[in-house]
Amino acid sequence: MKKLVRNLRAFRKNDDGATAVEYGLLVALIAVVIAATVVLLGGALNTKFGQAEACVDSDAASACP
């Protein structure tokens, strides 16, 4: 019985698992921020790349802003 109590106390003091959980939460938060940035800026970037494509494809300089 004493060995069980000793093992339970040692298990309670061991916080390596908490560190792994914290890193997992940080990774999840970073992923959410990246996804939100892509969603928010995706339309604007698509427009800019479309303008650049039109500028490269056209023969006239007037197509370039």
N, C-alpha and C positions, 0 to 999 in steps of 0.2 A: 504494500500500500504506500509506503514511503517513497518507493521508486516512482510510482505513478504520480504522486504529488510533485516530486522533484522534476519529473519530465514535463508536467503541465506548467510549472513555473518557468522552466527553461523555454518552453514553446511560447509562452506569453511574452517573454522578454525578447524573443527573436522577431525583429521587424524587417527582415529581408523581403518578405512578401509584400509588405506595405510599400517599399521602395519600387518594386516592380509595378504595382498598381498605379502609383503616382506617375511613373514614366508612361504607362499605357494611357492614362488620362491626358497627359501632355501631348502625346502623339495624336490622340483623337481630337483634341482641341485644335492642333495645328492643321489637321486634315479638314476640319470644318471651316477654318478660316480660309484655307486655300480654295475649297469648293465655293464658298461664298464670293470670294474675289473673282473667280472664273465666271460665275453666274452674273455678277454685277458688271464686270468689265468686258464680258464676252461680246456683247452687241457692238460696243464702241470699237473694239479691236477688229471685229469682222468688217465694220464699215471702213476703217482706215486701211486695212489690207485690200479691200475691194477697190478703194481709190488708188492705191499704189499699183494694183494690177492693171487698172484701166490706164494709168499713166504709162506703164511699161508697154502695154499692148498697142497703144495708139501711136500713130505717126505724127499727129499734130501736137505741138507743144502746148496748145490751149487746154488740153485735157489734164495737164498737170497743174495743181494749185500752187 
